[in-house]
């Protein structure tokens, strides 16, 4: 899933769950920021204070993608959550390690991750942590069947659209893709290109085990929204009603009609739909996502600069800034997954 879902749809889900607008904006911003936090450089202040940040994503052509350790600490906990073959913790499993770490939608691991994030309610970074958790949770639907390591299980052959979107040619296989496929390692759904992330797409492909997999992204994404709303209702200690029919129809309509390969264009369509009151459970609400160091971004507000500097002026407000709290929650989420949850399923990751 990309910015259209992780920011705009997460915002919609948070509002429908019962969050006030300001809180929903924080959750949605954190959910998208997972894809944008690619830097690891330590922040240094002129008063000798330091803050060590952590990355929650790598760019597709980042050399770190070829390093098993880097994949274990980024792709597994933040994007391709191990699904343990949908088995509960403590269940005997005779398959291989790779089978245990293939991502599965709404797996027992994913549900335990959500429960742990909810248990952190009250911490200073609880909303940022919830946003990160919603990103990972949603991705278990989009990334199901793929693993966050370089492995033949992620091979994809003859990926092709079988629906009627009219956006893609009949097949992903062409001369350009043959060339790109040789460059991109079999990591996650890299070999499937953007197909798993397109909300409007029905498609199929031959997986690394030689089996045909048929996917309807719209159905999967709607199911993800329903479960996200229920999870956030639990966070708010509300009754778990999930996605009501009127909003289900409206959201599905947006998924099916916002047909563009460009995630930023789909994101803009979502922001316009929200601003125009096209989601019944919301009013006419204007929201935005400012990335990087631009004025108004989380990083700018925390560090006071539009540029990466060797030294920043320190202000005590840094400690309570959204950017710093997001970074704190990255560390908390990463530790929780790798050292508390996954070992219960006999999954040893970095």
SELOPA-805158 format. One record per residue: residue number from 1; x, y, z of N, C-alpha, C in turn. Coordinates in steps of 0.001 Angstrom, whole numbers, plus 500000, padded with zeros to 6 digits. Atoms other than C-alpha are relative to their C-alpha. Layout:
<recs>
   i n.east n.north   n.up ca.east ca.north  ca.up c.east c.north   c.up
 NUM      X       Y      Z       X        Y      Z      X       Y      Z
...
</recs>
This chain:
<recs>
   i n.east n.north   n.up ca.east ca.north  ca.up c.east c.north   c.up
   1 500841  498816 500000  500000   500000 500000 500885  501245 500000
   2 499210  498791 500153  501126   503541 499310 499303  501174 500692
   3 500450  498846 499248  500418   507101 500444 498484  500207 499954
   4 501447  499833 500079  496810   507081 499219 499302  499215 501104
   5 500611  500794 498930  495994   504289 501651 500572  500373 501360
   6 499394  499845 498678  498511   504787 504438 499716  501356 500635
   7 500340  498708 499418  497746   508486 504866 498492  500269 499950
   8 501395  499574 500131  494294   509282 503480 499010  498982 500561
   9 500964  501013 499538  492490   505990 504111 500171  499723 501491
  10 499808  500169 498556  494082   505577 507539 499336  501135 500758
  11 500698  498866 499376  492804   509067 508381 498492  499741 500042
  12 501441  500297 500056  489307   508082 507246 499642  498930 501025
  13 500272  501086 499052  489471   504873 509287 500060  500500 501435
  14 499862  499471 498641  490650   506747 512384 498809  500869 500381
  15 501166  499149 499720  487824   509283 512104 498747  499147 500180
  16 501177  500865 499876  485239   506544 511563 500044  499182 501283
  17 499863  500736 498735  486620   504733 514613 499623  500864 501192
  18 500383  499112 498916  485917   507811 516722 501053  500986 500448
  19 498969  499028 499646  489159   509793 516869 499583  501402 499581
  20 500164  498610 500398  488934   513566 516880 500984  500298 498864
  21 499213  499729 501196  490460   515215 513818 501492  500115 500309
  22 498584  499806 499702  493749   516242 515474 500694  498667 500269
  23 499415  501303 499695  494375   512725 516806 500075  499128 498753
  24 500019  500781 501226  493375   511131 513501 501119  500438 499054
  25 498910  499491 500825  495863   513382 511698 501348  499440 500465
  26 498753  500539 499458  498643   512180 514017 500149  498529 499628
  27 499958  501428 500323  497772   508506 513507 500297  499803 498514
  28 499832  500152 501444  497548   508905 509716 501383  500445 499545
  29 498672  499514 500366  500748   510930 509461 501057  498956 500364
  30 499038  501021 499572  502658   508300 511440 499923  498774 499108
  31 500173  501170 500861  501197   505537 509287 500743  500184 498685
  32 499292  499749 501251  502559   507155 506125 501490  500186 500214
  33 498588  499689 499763  505829   508269 507692 500861  498737 500073
  34 499259  501261 499998  506817   504608 508042 500721  499808 498672
  35 499395  500161 501330  507509   504622 504285 501045  501067 499697
  36 499129  498872 500324  509404   507914 504399 501206  500129 500923
  37 498891  499914 499038  511739   507389 507380 501118  499061 499559
  38 498946  500842 500573  514719   506075 505410 501394  500361 500509
  39 498683  499541 499552  517549   507972 507122 500354  499431 501373
  40 499540  500544 498711  519659   506710 510014 501026  500906 500679
  41 498977  499132 499427  522046   509614 510639 499573  500545 501363
  42 500257  499461 498668  522314   510789 514245 499803  501515 499920
  43 500231  498567 499904  520882   514232 514983 500920  500560 501090
  44 499042  499400 499068  523531   516411 516636 499612  501454 500272
  45 500359  498643 499591  522831   519583 518590 501236  500767 500464
  46 498862  499147 499669  525119   522533 519276 500353  499954 501488
  47 499712  500106 498563  524832   521942 523043 500547  498628 500382
  48 499438  501347 499827  526308   518409 522583 498945  498918 500222
  49 501055  501020 499920  522926   516678 522865 499960  499215 498686
  50 500087  500874 501176  522385   513768 520462 498662  499285 499981
  51 501159  500896 500121  519422   511819 519116 500252  499051 498842
  52 499752  501008 501031  519931   508576 517217 498676  499530 499426
  53 501253  500411 500635  517164   507955 514724 500155  498622 499354
  54 500052  501339 500572  516133   504645 513188 499160  500047 498736
  55 500789  500031 501233  514865   503897 509675 498949  498895 500075
  56 501068  500999 500067  511592   502073 509091 499733  499594 498557
  57 500169  500361 501406  512006   501764 505323 501318  500195 499264
  58 498899  499800 500932  514575   501425 502561 499398  500287 498637
  59 500426  499832 501385  514230   502658 499022 500264  498697 499251
  60 499943  501284 500680  513801   499832 496510 501400  499669 499494
  61 498671  500264 500524  517289   500238 495032 501098  500327 501019
  62 499036  499801 498915  518999   500737 498414 500844  498735 500156
  63 499123  501146 499855  522034   498469 498822 499711  499214 501279
  64 500332  500713 498769  520777   497630 502324 499020  498860 499753
  65 500952  501061 500313  518122   495491 500635 500688  498666 499726
  66 499252  501231 500252  520850   492957 499864 500624  499444 501270
  67 499429  500416 498726  521806   492660 503533 498920  499349 500860
  68 501002  500717 499220  519915   490039 505539 499652  500713 501297
  69 500260  499351 498714  520320   491906 508813 499131  501238 499831
  70 500790  498793 500250  518982   495163 507366 498554  499647 499654
  71 501354  500431 500341  515985   493314 505919 499240  499531 501235
  72 500642  500513 498786  515270   491620 509251 499503  501120 500904
  73 500381  498948 499058  515137   494896 511179 499119  501069 499368
  74 500862  499009 500658  513203   496908 508572 498808  499349 499304
  75 501109  500531 500784  511154   494861 506107 499101  499065 500813
  76 500831  500921 499224  509999   492191 508575 499096  500715 501003
  77 500888  499390 498999  508730   494390 511436 499114  501115 499482
  78 500747  498819 500438  507460   497315 509346 499186  499813 498723
  79 500662  500096 501299  506267   495993 505962 499520  498593 499624
  80 500355  501374 500352  506196   492203 505580 499982  499170 501286
  81 500078  500627 498687  505118   491026 509011 499889  498481 499863
  82 500100  501466 500072  505806   487289 509422 498636  499508 500458
  83 501361  500467 499715  502514   485396 509401 499921  498670 500704
  84 499957  501306 499330  503638   482089 510983 498996  499023 499411
  85 500923  500893 500715  501493   480318 508374 498615  499990 500636
  86 501304  499801 499347  498407   481643 510250 499815  499117 501243
  87 500087  500857 498808  499221   479427 513252 500217  500816 501270
  88 499834  499332 498718  498914   480525 516869 501369  499690 500598
  89 498736  500229 499302  501977   480832 519085 499944  498671 500739
  90 499922  501276 499294  503102   477502 520482 499513  498813 499204
  91 500474  501096 500851  501589   475463 517638 501180  499360 499274
  92 498922  500698 500703  503903   472813 516204 499955  500325 498520
  93 499909  499653 501413  505120   473769 512757 501227  499307 499424
  94 498904  500788 500557  507222   471458 510622 500582  500599 498724
  95 499501  499382 501223  507776   473811 507715 501310  500731 500215
  96 498731  499294 499956  510840   475894 506918 499838  501384 500630
  97 500014  498644 499441  511800   479239 508447 499345  500976 499028
  98 500560  499071 500970  510880   481005 505211 498478  499911 499974
  99 501458  500152 499955  507356   479577 505440 499416  500752 501187
 100 500479  499309 498802  507032   481068 508932 499974  501509 499816
 101 499923  498541 500088  508006   484562 507818 499287  500580 498780
 102 500837  499456 501079  505787   484841 504732 498853  500788 500626
 103 501057  499131 499478  503318   487679 505353 498622  499403 499705
 104 501378  500487 500150  499685   486629 505898 499037  501047 500552
 105 500952  498976 499573  496643   488890 506206 499390  499666 501356
 106 500649  500111 498692  495381   489453 509748 500419  498731 500743
 107 499480  501206 499349  497587   486681 511116 499959  500136 501515
 108 499901  499911 498542  497813   485798 514825 501119  500937 500450
 109 498904  499077 499686  501136   487675 514852 499515  501443 499870
 110 500500  498649 500236  499431   490751 513411 499019  500424 501086
 111 500982  499651 498967  496604   490623 515928 500685  500232 501345
 112 499273  499787 498749  499046   490305 518814 500753  501330 499960
 113 499349  498697 500175  500980   493288 517434 499024  501136 500298
 114 501014  498976 499773  497774   495343 517440 499655  500087 501480
 115 500343  500014 498578  496899   494276 520975 501095  500647 500852
 116 498899  499418 499233  500355   495246 522225 500031  501516 499828
 117 500029  498554 500227  500099   498685 520610 498876  500648 500801
 118 501125  499469 499235  496702   499214 522231 500345  500059 501478
 119 499619  500031 498580  498191   498272 525599 500937  501147 500374
 120 499092  498884 499747  500628   501194 525206 499265  501345 500083
 121 500786  498770 499893  497787   503731 525351 500368  500730 501287
 122 499591  499224 498841  498789   506510 527684 501452  500430 499933
 123 498622  499573 500191  502431   506658 526636 500026  501246 499126
 124 499902  498745 500752  503611   509932 525141 499914  499769 498504
 125 499970  500276 501429  504053   508275 521746 498919  499014 499562
 126 500985  501047 500288  500941   506081 521799 499293  500199 498662
 127 500677  499777 501276  499262   507745 518793 500938  499734 498825
 128 499022  500295 501049  502431   507589 516706 500197  498491 499872
 129 499847  501450 500027  502858   503937 517675 498779  499336 499379
 130 501212  500554 500600  499249   503230 516749 500031  500195 498487
 131 499907  499757 501435  499835   504827 513339 500959  499031 499318
 132 499040  500966 500539  502909   502666 512734 499363  498614 499942
 133 500648  501313 499932  500948   499606 513806 498939  499855 498924
 134 501010  500055 501047  498104   500474 511417 500634  499846 498629
 135 499279  500194 501266  500626   500724 508583 500340  498527 499809
 136 499575  501399 500096  502006   497267 509292 498796  499077 499869
 137 501215  500814 500018  498548   495814 509918 499366  500019 498612
 138 500587  499876 501337  497183   497152 506610 500834  499255 498961
 139 499118  500649 500970  500215   495853 504740 499892  498478 500019
 140 500139  501468 500006  499448   492295 505836 498984  499542 498963
 141 500934  500332 501084  496595   492383 503313 500668  500202 498642
 142 499375  499723 501294  498554   493997 500473 501210  499110 499736
 143 498733  500718 500158  501769   492036 501086 499890  498502 500276
 144 500173  501416 499702  500286   488637 501810 500616  499138 498903
 145 499378  500909 500961  502199   485812 500182 501450  500313 499694
 146 498620  499614 500241  505533   487625 500179 500754  500108 501326
 147 499161  499931 498804  508435   487660 502649 500996  501147 499878
 148 499125  498837 499991  510638   490569 503664 501479  499688 499992
 149 498590  500355 500181  513910   488872 502752 500206  499641 498526
 150 499697  500421 501365  515676   488046 499505 499930  498484 499938
 151 500210  501454 500041  514430   484548 498647 499167  499640 498771
 152 500782  500429 501174  513033   482598 495658 498500  499924 500242
 153 501440  500048 499725  509671   482411 497445 499302  501250 499473
 154 500559  498736 500482  509179   486003 496249 500017  500145 498478
 155 500008  499938 501463  509592   485161 492573 498574  500188 499491
 156 501304  499730 500617  506730   486428 490414 500147  499840 498490
 157 499995  500195 501440  506037   485258 486888 498626  500329 499420
 158 501220  499740 500776  503456   486485 484386 498910  500697 500813
 159 501010  499209 499289  501741   489001 486677 499170  500768 498992
 160 500863  499358 500994  498737   490295 484766 498662  500397 500582
 161 501313  499539 499575  495564   492261 485263 498928  499096 499416
 162 501116  500804 500483  492387   490213 485024 498678  500742 500155
 163 501200  499190 499857  489936   492986 485904 499815  500902 498791
 164 500353  499123 501120  488630   495843 483771 500403  501448 500276
 165 499642  498629 499641  490491   498870 485137 500429  500821 498786
 166 499537  499278 501170  491995   499761 481762 501268  500799 500237
 167 498809  499234 499658  495044   501197 483528 501264  499303 499533
 168 498821  500770 500361  497522   498410 482840 499766  499238 498698
 169 500084  500919 501127  498300   496436 479734 499636  498626 500552
 170 500469  501313 499552  497130   492838 479883 501008  499311 500904
 171 498984  500705 499225  500461   491659 481311 501089  500933 500458
 172 498868  499261 499495  503221   493047 483438 501260  499637 499228
 173 498809  500486 500692  505675   491052 481310 500171  500718 498669
 174 499612  499399 501261  507248   493192 478614 501510  500165 500015
 175 498545  499914 500085  510772   494003 477483 500579  500855 501114
 176 499507  499136 498943  511169   496829 479984 500000  499261 501326
 177 500074  500678 498711  509982   494708 482890 501011  498857 500078
 178 498974  501051 500000  512246   491825 481865 501346  500570 500430
 179 498734  499360 499636  515153   494261 482201 500002  500382 501472
 180 500085  499565 498610  513969   495703 485522 500038  498803 500942
 181 500089  501177 499154  513248   492242 486927 501381  499425 500292
 182 498651  500509 499797  516890   491284 486464 500759  500832 501027
 183 499319  499109 499062  517930   494266 488618 499432  499866 501401
 184 500662  500035 498696  515361   494043 491431 500119  498601 500607
 185 499888  501315 499359  516131   491239 493897 498623  499481 500404
 186 501283  500545 499558  513312   488854 494921 499767  500281 501485
 187 500245  499532 498638  512635   490887 498070 498578  500517 500093
 188 501379  499568 499885  509055   491303 499232 499267  499835 498687
 189 500722  500107 501275  506793   492041 496262 500683  500814 498905
 190 499275  499225 500997  509531   493818 494293 499813  499485 498593
 191 500149  500581 501333  509155   491408 491398 498571  500145 499458
 192 501385  499788 500441  505404   492118 491289 499728  501463 499680
 193 500181  498584 500294  505983   495828 490810 498967  500644 500903
 194 500996  499262 499214  503113   498069 491919 498680  499251 500125
 195 501288  500695 500024  500399   495471 491395 499370  499806 501391
 196 500637  500215 498701  499871   494635 495107 499481  501277 500655
 197 500334  498736 499356  499479   498353 495948 498856  500759 499329
 198 501040  499293 500739  496780   499325 493421 498614  499628 500532
 199 501283  500341 499368  493406   499523 495268 498924  499516 499039
 200 501042  500323 500982  491388   499083 492052 500268  498716 499226
 201 499504  501037 500906  493252   496084 490654 499559  498590 500377
 202 500146  501454 499905  492237   492475 490101 501086  499402 499117
 203 498847  500489 500738  495252   490446 489018 500345  498585 500424
 204 499530  501324 499637  496992   487106 489074 501472  499879 499647
 205 498588  500219 500300  500538   485805 489048 500378  498573 500395
 206 499442  501308 499668  502594   482629 489224 501068  500225 501064
 207 499075  499705 498908  504386   482569 492580 501243  499114 499972
 208 498736  500716 499941  507761   481172 493600 499870  498513 500206
 209 500241  501437 499824  506199   477787 494354 499354  499382 498762
 210 500599  500504 501228  504744   477493 490864 498487  499935 500027
 211 501469  499996 499883  501141   478159 491954 499443  501338 499517
 212 500669  498771 500410  498757   480660 490383 499282  500615 501202
 213 500655  499257 498930  497606   483307 492863 499113  501060 499373
 214 500951  499011 500510  494502   485383 492125 499689  500988 501125
 215 500201  498975 498973  494112   488689 493972 498964  501029 499538
 216 500925  498894 500215  491277   491214 494204 500344  501050 501050
 217 499503  499027 499036  492903   494234 495847 498875  500785 500665
 218 501091  499213 499427  489637   496124 496344 499361  499263 501167
 219 500592  500806 498929  488117   493313 498397 500947  499921 501191
 220 499019  500096 498917  491327   492905 500388 500133  501319 500751
 221 499791  498707 499360  491704   496626 501053 498788  500401 500850
 222 501206  499723 499209  488098   496980 502226 500038  499204 501301
 223 499883  500830 498800  488669   494095 504643 501017  500597 500961
 224 498986  499358 499163  491795   495860 505899 499418  501212 500727
 225 500610  498820 499380  489850   499086 506541 499068  499590 501142
 226 500933  500477 498980  487175   497190 508475 500746  499577 501272
 227 499240  500462 498840  489752   495539 510737 500767  501137 500672
 228 499324  498847 499411  491669   498783 511215 499050  500815 500867
 229 500990  499252 499219  488522   500550 512383 499710  499277 501312
 230 500256  500768 498780  487800   497760 514854 501160  500112 500975
 231 498820  499889 499137  491365   497911 516176 500047  501371 500672
 232 499947  498654 499424  491186   501675 516658 498819  500265 500932
 233 501114  499911 499044  487778   501368 518301 500389  499354 501331
 234 499510  500618 498769  489400   499004 520810 500945  500946 500737
 235 499090  499025 499397  492112   501605 521408 499208  501064 500752
 236 500844  498955 499404  489364   504138 522169 499009  499443 501019
 237 500910  500687 499063  487514   501575 524327 498551  500195 499593
 238 501346  499915 500550  484497   501767 522057 499544  498633 499508
 239 500526  501235 500555  482226   499019 520767 500560  499780 498603
 240 499402  500317 501297  483790   497245 517773 498913  499772 498941
 241 501028  500094 501036  481288   497994 515016 500607  499876 498607
 242 499344  500099 501298  483805   498209 512181 499411  500947 498980
 243 500405  499151 501119  482940   499646 508786 498519  499794 499696
 244 501427  500114 500290  479232   500383 508356 499761  500004 498492
 245 500282  500217 501413  477533   499759 505030 500109  501276 499169
 246 499981  498754 500767  477152   503397 503956 501434  500435 499697
 247 498609  499606 500219  480850   504144 504437 500766  498949 499200
 248 499380  501049 500808  481831   500782 502972 499778  500275 498508
 249 500318  499704 501395  480080   501710 499731 500808  501203 499503
 250 499279  498789 500398  481689   505162 499666 501492  499735 499822
 251 498570  500290 500071  485207   503861 500334 500301  499078 498826
 252 499794  500900 501133  484879   501037 497823 499894  500769 498682
 253 500160  499175 501200  483696   503579 495241 501302  500766 499710
 254 498736  499283 500174  486863   505611 495819 501105  499050 499552
 255 498987  500985 500401  489053   502509 495592 499880  499672 498511
 256 500205  500449 501376  487509   501513 492280 500132  501132 498981
 257 500033  498904 500970  487264   504966 490680 501283  500814 499949
 258 498751  499235 500014  490598   506507 491674 501062  499149 499301
 259 499175  500923 500788  492381   504647 488890 501166  500747 499375
 260 498766  499434 500519  495911   505876 488403 501158  499157 500523
 261 498800  500693 499535  499291   504164 488566 500753  500845 501024
 262 499270  499043 499165  500566   507279 490379 499330  500126 501369
 263 500570  499954 498650  500020   507009 494158 499732  501429 500451
 264 500212  498610 499608  500393   510779 494591 498719  500561 499386
 265 501253  499554 500630  497571   511377 492118 498797  499405 500723
 266 501105  500619 499250  495353   508881 493953 499854  500661 501374
 267 500032  499320 498705  496282   510554 497229 499272  501338 499882
 268 500668  498720 500216  495208   513923 495851 498499  499802 499812
 269 501426  500290 500182  491878   512383 494753 499331  499721 501340
 270 500548  500288 498671  491352   511085 498293 499847  501281 500821
 271 500071  498754 499227  492141   514473 499857 498840  500866 499512
 272 501130  499243 500548  489633   516100 497509 498672  499387 500416
 273 501236  500677 499596  486993   513476 498329 499674  500294 501462
 274 500194  499703 498575  487497   514053 502054 499572  501454 500178
 275 500332  498571 499896  487397   517842 501618 498594  500297 499497
 276 501334  499784 500573  484185   517556 499586 498896  499274 500755
 277 501008  500684 499196  482437   515440 502215 499444  498750 499354
 278 500488  501183 500704  482203   512326 500040 500027  498729 500843
 279 500030  501131 499064  482769   510015 503015 498931  500301 501032
 280 501151  499654 499170  479452   509922 504906 500308  500216 501481
 281 499702  499897 498571  481005   509481 508361 500850  501188 500378
 282 499158  498844 499749  483138   512619 508006 499309  501267 499520
 283 500441  498732 500556  482465   516280 507487 500889  500362 498831
 284 499095  499526 501054  484208   518386 504872 501293  500434 500671
 285 498790  499793 499218  487708   518148 506284 501218  500102 499082
 286 498801  499803 500803  490891   519506 504740 501216  499476 500759
 287 498808  500560 499379  494018   517498 505506 501147  500027 498986
 288 498840  500027 500878  497540   517361 504105 501100  499175 500646
 289 498824  500707 499504  500785   515460 504419 501221  500692 499434
 290 498798  499288 500421  504039   517439 504302 501202  499122 500310
 291 498904  500956 499870  507052   515258 503712 501339  500706 500205
 292 498618  499544 499930  510729   515692 504507 500226  501172 500915
 293 499621  498854 499177  512189   518959 505797 499190  501255 499689
 294 500740  498817 500410  509643   521272 504206 499310  500656 501194
 295 500639  499267 498923  508138   523972 506388 498618  499418 500292
 296 501260  500617 499602  505228   522508 508328 500099  498511 500206
 297 499824  501450 499809  506594   518962 508261 500353  499703 501443
 298 499635  500397 498637  507135   517031 511466 501478  500272 500273
 299 498569  499819 499789  510896   517182 510991 500350  501480 500121
 300 499753  498566 499924  510896   520934 510351 499561  500554 501348
 301 500514  499502 498723  508763   521583 513412 500880  499561 501167
 302 499157  500518 498917  511102   519451 515543 501378  500646 500023
 303 498605  499570 500083  514438   520777 514283 500180  501439 499516
 304 499947  498590 500359  513592   524231 512927 500791  500334 498764
 305 499227  499725 501203  515289   523892 509564 499469  499205 498821
 306 500379  500696 501233  514500   522995 505971 501185  499254 499390
 307 498788  500618 500529  518032   521666 505518 500559  498988 501002
 308 499268  500922 499133  520006   518714 506869 501270  500702 500451
 309 498874  499255 499452  522538   520336 509156 500918  499099 500814
 310 499092  500764 499133  525657   519007 510898 499695  500227 501469
 311 500391  499669 498631  524452   520773 514068 498698  500786 499977
 312 501262  499270 499858  520993   521945 515089 499991  500743 501332
 313 500214  499316 498732  520075   524502 517726 499018  499180 500820
 314 500853  500838 499146  518547   522657 520668 498912  500833 500666
 315 501110  499411 499258  515149   523527 522090 499301  498865 500725
 316 500600  501073 499204  513463   521539 524842 498712  499467 499391
 317 501226  500471 500661  510321   521317 522678 500263  498803 499100
 318 499647  501160 500820  512217   518746 520599 499527  498710 500660
 319 500313  501231 499276  511528   516140 523304 498536  499588 499866
 320 501434  500312 500110  507757   516372 522798 499483  500199 498573
 321 500412  499789 501395  507735   516965 519029 499465  498705 499395
 322 500554  501174 500686  505759   514624 516773 501099  499178 499343
 323 498916  500710 500682  508943   513766 514858 500788  499135 500975
 324 499240  500765 499014  510839   512703 517974 499146  498865 500568
 325 500886  501050 499488  507830   510783 519313 499808  498902 498965
 326 500076  501016 501048  507526   509038 515946 501249  499131 500023
 327 498767  500763 499937  511168   508039 516136 500044  499106 501241
 328 500077  500832 498798  510650   506810 519698 499128  498776 499755
 329 500938  501107 500214  507737   504693 518538 500526  499002 498969
 330 499333  500941 500901  509759   503207 515651 500826  499019 500810
 331 499139  500841 499169  512237   501917 518211 499169  499041 500855
 332 500854  500835 499155  509466   500646 520490 499358  498879 499187
 333 500647  501003 500851  507649   498871 517648 501006  498937 499570
 334 498971  500926 500457  510844   497311 516328 500398  499035 501116
 335 499637  500853 498865  511815   496019 519784 498867  499043 500342
 336 501148  500837 499648  508317   494748 520531 499846  498817 499056
 337 500171  501072 500991  508148   492767 517290 501132  498990 500064
 338 498848  500893 500131  511661   491365 517161 500340  499249 501276
 339 499524  500579 498747  512185   490637 520845 498905  499533 500956
 340 501080  500443 499116  508770   490113 522412 498976  499122 499286
 341 501073  500732 500673  506227   488935 519842 500529  498834 499168
 342 499552  501064 500904  508103   486957 517174 500626  498798 500720
 343 499461  501179 499310  510046   484763 519651 498924  499058 500530
 344 501101  500864 499558  506679   483481 520920 499607  499013 498919
 345 500347  500850 501150  506192   482032 517438 501236  499253 499478
 346 498731  500646 500349  509742   480634 517387 500572  500567 498709
 347 499415  499288 501138  510766   483229 514828 501123  500872 500538
 348 498825  499250 499562  514265   484554 515391 500402  500961 498886
 349 499706  498996 501033  514781   487822 513478 500950  501046 500575
 350 498972  499010 499642  517988   489838 513922 500031  500280 501498
</recs>
